[in-house]
Amino acid sequence: MASPSQIITLFLLLLGAFAEARDPFACDPKDATTSNLPFCRVSMPIPARVKDLLGRLTLQEKVRLLVNNAIAVPRLGIKGYEWWSEALHGVSNVGPGTKFGGAFPGATSFPQVITTAASFNATLWEAIGRVVSDEARAMYNGGAAGLTYWSPNVNIFRDPRWGRGQETPGEDPVVAGTYAASYVKGLQGSNGERLKVAACCKHFTAYDLDNWNGVDRFHFNAKVSKQDIEDTFDVPFKMCVQDGNVASVMCSYNQVNGVPTCADPNLLKKTVRGQWKLDGYIVSDCDSVGVFYNTQHYTSTPEEAAADAIKAGLDLDCGPFLAQYTENAVTRGLLNEADVNSALTNTLTVQMRLGMFDGEPSAQPFGNLGPKDVCTPAHQQLALEAARQGVVLLKNHNPSLPLSHLRHRTVAVIGPNSNATVTMIGNYAGVACGYTSPLQGIGNYAKTIHQMGCADVACADDTLFSEAINAARQADATVLVMGLDQSIEAEFKDRTGLLLPGRQQELVSKVALASKGPTILVLMSGGPIDVSFAKNDPRIGSILWAGYPGQAGGAAIADVLFGTTNPEGKLPMTWYPQGYVSNLLMTDMAMRSSPNRNYPGRTYRFYKGQVVYPFGHGLSYTNFVHTIASAPTVVSVPLDGHHRSGNATISGKWIKVNHAKCNKLTVGLQVDVKNTGSKDGTHTMLVFSTPPAGHWAPNKQLVAFAKVHVPAGSQERVGINIHVCKFLSVVDQSGVRRIPIGVHDLHIGGVKHSLSLQPATLGVIKT
């Protein structure tokens, strides 16, 4: 019998021939009055084409192009365009730019970003981006989607209660930045000037609160130090722009130090476009301009708000505000038409890089993609592989996993997420090609006895407990699939605590006490959960975290449970005990701990207290041993020649990053990874650095990560290159990045290597 995904694939193939091709957005070769205008000439440089088009538009037409639902300009043969589409982990139906149905009933739904991040696999991240952009282009060609996608979300998962933490690559800036650059490269393609689709890194910056304790994102003023901005919050965005060459950056709802991000020229014009050299456009989060006028009361008049946003560097408004008030702002002298032209130059350039002014879509690169290229078997296989790589084995006592086909013929599958489908794809998802729930996945390996135990994740009562306990008594093994869903953590909704909701913990403990065989706890969630009770309960043999594992999540979970897949995921965020958040305000943005005010600090880089599971934790069914085959013990840091060096005390030695020759300043290591166990496995190798002691420095920071497949009993050598200026530097209290001179300890698993950074000339700059 065909699976649901096979049926949908066949349905797509049958529909493929009937999909309508999209008419040209502009420059239709059949329209003789417009197709020969200079801005339609593909042979001309894009800047010249944009300049020609701008010269033909009236001010009234220009201001209606400053918003997401840009108007048509029929006299120039240009159709209307909806800029707002989303592709966080697959083509999404959030936003009006994408429509499912007809020839496109669904799209491949990959694991939520927090799960994919747990793979620590940049190659996978880029591969997912390529698949998503294939499907996006196919849907665009069929008239069902746009080409501008406001994804990915690369904000730092600063507080474990944040409802949108699930959308992010986790708490580490380097992981988030590497994810951003990798996924963006996959989405946008490798053709330099030309774009497959246009990606967008959001939400810039220090945005990580939705609605907590009466404070919402529309009113929140994030008070952030220069040190934390440079050291943490801006790192992923800078890497997204400079390493990923992203086509867009989105400014956020909140204020940063009293200024709305979408009205701050220091953030937009000076930093994103000036220092980082964004080659693209800056867009507001939806209705952000209206929010800072109507809700934050940042300006006296709406015209001032429109003028402030555009002069700050905003090019496009998701929302109607700029279309309503920009013309009056120009008329009143608050804004020059040249400022409007500058904004449109950036958006029109991206549209031309996408080929939207090149005539027939079918004649362009990617013009052959259609319904046959959506939900393909290869795409769905990648979704399954991504889910497998993202599953994290947190505990494996005795060990209890993997389960045996022979000994565990009957499995009790219990819990509110045990037969989950839509829950598995998290938020900002579209319509999946099909689903394999945990119950279905486990059913492919063993006979199942299914009981929900709780009516939903809220688990308000124990009405269904007795049936669940009875099922555990009968089965050879028990799998409890518990956790959260979008009713607990979501956009607009931050969590109040870190424990399992309602009476879930009680259900788990009672079922474990009654279970005849091993008890396995599987958790679905975006944020961390305090499961100390299960960690410390010997009756609960193993704990898996699956995040929100996407359309194939149930198959991936089952593959790990029965050992077809050897788990390789690592936690991309710290799992804290409930006590961590008891007196911790979400509104306090400081990253570093402060004993004077009893402030614990945030993320593994700055928090030193007790954890349930640390960042980077994840077990395997085999054992890996590291040996450093070669690594330097001393590295010279050359100065750029424009600064004289002077002496400094040993305790205060450092070099400003902008005073060093950084271009090719890397540390190369060769690490041997040996699999001393009995099962083949893929090892996720994390390399941390502990800088020389000092109040600027984190406890440790991730400086590199790599994946390596090692068959049982064999050994593989892995090369690691660490960019000194980027990853071995720290940031001072003024927001200046510096390289500490002295001993940096590199940690790889249980191995430590000491590396001494020394100035190439005598003495060190100190200013």
PyMOL commands that set and color helices and strands:
alter all, ss='L'
color gray80, all
select helices_A, chain A and resi 4-16+38-40+46-56+59-63+74-76+113-117+122-141+165-167+173-188+226-233+235-242+261-263+266-275+288-294+302-312+321-331+337-353+361-363+371-373+377-390+422-425+438-443+465-474+504-514+532-535+553-561+578-582+595-597+603-606+650-652+657-659+724-727
alter helices_A, ss='H'
color red, helices_A
select strands_A, chain A and resi 69-70+81-82+201-204+211-212+215-216+221-222+248-251+255-256+259-260+281-284+392-396+410-414+447-451+477-483+519-524+540-545+624-630+634-637+654-656+666-675+681-690+701-710+715-723+730-731+737-740+742-748+751-759
alter strands_A, ss='S'
color yellow, strands_A
deselect
rebuild
show_as cartoon
